[in-house]
């Protein structure tokens, strides 16, 4: 029987190397990438069965990269391996594109089980989250009038919050600097942000930037 093909997406080299050693006896690790844009380039070429993705990655975070990847490769399975223990984020992405969600502090045996379950067509959620997710499902609702960011706004926000200039962000996104400026000031206007410090804090609140 062919081994399941796994692509690792994590910007911490030591973590990626440890994951590779952990998984390789049972699965074929076809590659590792360190940011969301590299993931979108590599996955169509490497054709993995499962992508193991961290939510906090530079240039394009794992959340938005994974959502875009599922549009490109609808059959691909994505397991989130993260330090983010927010059940609302977990519930949202499990309802959209994720086949699994577990924490970086999880045991290696749990990670291998998650990969096996997902390869067999199931879903895997770390038991630590189960009660919180069940509680959310019974009361979770969002007002329709609540403002949300567009996918392009999220990309612009992340790049600017990471410290890229508008010109650099424009080059990464293949748009004009004027377009980036338009999105920046629309975000600031819509969400009442006054300066770049507010922008960075807002990006953290949106889960686009790792909290230090």
C-alpha positions as CSV (number, residue, x, y, z in Angstrom):
1,X,0.0,0.0,0.0
2,X,1.3,3.4,-0.9
3,X,2.2,5.7,1.9
4,X,0.2,8.9,2.4
5,X,1.9,11.9,0.9
6,X,2.4,14.8,3.5
7,X,3.4,18.4,2.9
8,X,4.5,20.4,5.9
9,X,3.8,24.1,6.2
10,X,5.5,25.8,9.1
11,X,7.9,28.7,9.3
12,X,9.9,27.3,12.2
13,X,12.6,25.1,10.7
14,X,13.2,23.1,13.9
15,X,9.5,22.3,14.2
16,X,9.3,21.2,10.5
17,X,12.4,19.0,10.9
18,X,10.9,17.4,14.0
19,X,7.6,16.7,12.3
20,X,9.4,15.2,9.4
21,X,11.3,12.8,11.6
22,X,8.1,11.9,13.5
23,X,6.0,11.2,10.4
24,X,8.5,9.6,8.0
25,X,8.4,6.1,9.3
26,X,4.8,5.8,8.4
27,X,4.2,8.5,5.8
28,X,6.0,10.1,2.8
29,X,6.9,13.7,3.6
30,X,7.1,15.2,0.1
31,X,8.3,18.7,1.1
32,X,8.3,21.6,3.6
33,X,7.4,25.2,3.1
34,X,7.8,28.2,5.4
35,X,5.1,30.6,4.4
36,X,1.6,30.6,2.9
37,X,2.6,31.8,-0.6
38,X,5.2,29.0,-0.8
39,X,2.4,26.6,0.1
40,X,0.2,27.7,-2.7
41,X,3.1,27.3,-5.2
42,X,4.3,23.9,-3.9
43,X,1.1,22.0,-3.3
44,X,-0.1,21.8,-6.9
45,X,3.3,20.6,-8.0
46,X,4.0,18.1,-5.2
47,X,0.4,16.8,-5.0
48,X,0.2,15.8,-1.3
49,X,-2.7,13.9,0.1
50,X,-2.5,15.9,3.3
51,X,-1.1,19.3,4.2
52,X,-0.1,19.9,7.8
53,X,-0.3,23.7,8.3
54,X,0.5,26.2,11.0
55,X,-1.9,29.1,11.2
56,X,0.8,31.7,11.9
57,X,3.1,32.0,8.9
58,X,4.7,35.0,7.2
59,X,3.6,36.7,3.9
60,X,0.3,34.8,3.9
61,X,-1.0,33.1,7.0
62,X,-2.0,29.5,7.1
63,X,-5.7,30.3,7.5
64,X,-6.0,32.3,4.3
65,X,-3.5,30.1,2.4
66,X,-5.5,27.0,3.2
67,X,-8.8,28.5,2.2
68,X,-7.2,29.5,-1.2
69,X,-5.6,26.1,-1.5
70,X,-8.9,24.3,-1.1
71,X,-10.2,26.3,-4.1
72,X,-7.3,25.2,-6.2
73,X,-7.2,21.6,-5.0
74,X,-10.6,20.7,-3.6
75,X,-9.7,17.1,-2.8
76,X,-6.7,18.0,-0.6
77,X,-6.9,17.3,3.1
78,X,-5.7,20.0,5.5
79,X,-4.8,19.4,9.2
80,X,-4.1,22.5,11.3
81,X,-1.2,22.0,13.8
82,X,-1.1,25.2,15.8
83,X,-0.5,26.9,19.2
84,X,-3.8,28.7,18.8
85,X,-6.3,27.2,21.2
86,X,-9.2,29.6,20.3
87,X,-12.3,27.3,19.9
88,X,-14.0,29.9,17.7
89,X,-11.2,29.8,15.1
90,X,-11.2,26.0,15.2
91,X,-15.0,25.9,14.8
92,X,-14.9,28.3,11.8
93,X,-12.2,26.6,9.8
94,X,-13.4,23.0,10.6
95,X,-16.8,24.1,9.1
96,X,-15.1,25.4,6.0
97,X,-11.9,23.6,4.9
98,X,-10.0,21.8,7.7
99,X,-10.1,18.1,8.1
100,X,-8.3,18.2,11.4
101,X,-7.2,20.5,14.2
102,X,-4.7,19.8,17.0
103,X,-2.1,21.6,19.0
104,X,1.6,21.7,18.8
105,X,1.8,20.5,22.4
106,X,-0.1,17.3,21.3
107,X,1.7,13.9,21.5
108,X,3.3,12.5,18.4
109,X,1.0,9.5,18.6
110,X,-2.0,11.8,18.4
111,X,-0.6,13.6,15.3
112,X,0.0,10.2,13.5
113,X,-3.6,9.2,14.4
114,X,-4.9,12.4,13.1
115,X,-3.1,11.9,9.8
116,X,-4.4,8.3,9.5
117,X,-8.0,9.3,10.3
118,X,-7.9,12.1,7.7
119,X,-6.3,9.9,5.0
120,X,-9.2,7.4,5.6
121,X,-11.7,10.1,4.9
122,X,-12.5,11.1,8.5
123,X,-12.0,14.3,10.5
124,X,-9.9,14.6,13.6
125,X,-10.2,17.2,16.4
126,X,-8.0,17.1,19.5
127,X,-10.1,15.9,22.5
128,X,-9.0,19.0,24.4
129,X,-11.2,21.1,22.1
130,X,-14.3,18.8,22.0
131,X,-16.3,20.2,24.9
132,X,-15.5,23.8,23.9
133,X,-16.7,23.1,20.3
134,X,-19.9,21.5,21.4
135,X,-20.6,24.5,23.6
136,X,-20.0,26.8,20.7
137,X,-22.2,24.9,18.3
138,X,-25.2,25.3,20.7
139,X,-24.9,29.1,21.0
140,X,-22.7,30.3,18.1
141,X,-24.2,33.0,15.9
142,X,-22.7,36.1,14.4
143,X,-24.7,39.2,13.5
144,X,-25.1,39.7,9.8
145,X,-24.3,43.4,10.1
146,X,-20.8,42.8,11.6
147,X,-18.1,44.1,9.4
148,X,-15.6,41.6,8.0
149,X,-12.4,41.9,6.0
150,X,-12.3,40.8,2.4
151,X,-9.6,38.2,1.4
152,X,-7.6,41.0,-0.3
153,X,-7.9,43.2,2.8
154,X,-6.6,40.3,5.0
155,X,-3.6,39.9,2.7
156,X,-2.8,43.6,2.7
157,X,-3.3,43.8,6.5
158,X,-1.0,40.9,7.2
159,X,1.9,42.2,5.0
160,X,1.7,45.7,6.4
161,X,1.5,44.5,10.0
162,X,4.6,42.3,9.3
163,X,6.5,45.5,8.5
164,X,6.4,45.5,4.7
165,X,6.1,48.9,3.0
166,X,3.2,49.5,0.7
167,X,5.5,49.2,-2.2
168,X,6.8,45.9,-1.0
169,X,3.3,44.6,-0.3
170,X,2.2,45.7,-3.8
171,X,5.1,43.7,-5.3
172,X,4.3,40.6,-3.3
173,X,0.6,40.8,-4.3
174,X,1.3,41.8,-7.9
175,X,-0.9,45.0,-7.6
176,X,-0.1,48.7,-7.7
177,X,1.0,50.6,-4.6
178,X,-2.1,52.7,-5.0
179,X,-4.3,49.6,-4.6
180,X,-2.5,48.6,-1.4
181,X,-2.9,52.2,-0.1
182,X,-6.7,52.0,-1.0
183,X,-7.1,48.8,1.0
184,X,-5.1,50.1,3.9
185,X,-7.1,53.2,4.4
186,X,-10.4,51.5,3.8
187,X,-9.5,49.0,6.6
188,X,-8.5,51.9,8.9
189,X,-11.6,53.8,8.1
190,X,-14.0,50.8,8.5
191,X,-12.5,49.6,11.8
192,X,-11.7,52.9,13.4
193,X,-7.9,52.5,13.3
194,X,-5.8,55.6,13.9
195,X,-2.2,54.6,13.1
196,X,0.1,51.7,12.2
197,X,0.2,50.6,15.9
198,X,-3.5,50.1,15.8
199,X,-3.1,48.3,12.5
200,X,-0.7,45.8,14.0
201,X,-2.9,45.2,17.0
202,X,-5.9,44.7,14.7
203,X,-3.9,42.1,12.7
204,X,-3.1,40.2,15.9
205,X,-6.8,40.3,16.9
206,X,-7.7,38.9,13.5
207,X,-5.2,36.0,13.9
208,X,-3.0,37.3,11.1
209,X,0.0,37.9,13.2
210,X,1.6,35.9,16.0
211,X,1.4,37.5,19.4
212,X,4.8,37.9,21.0
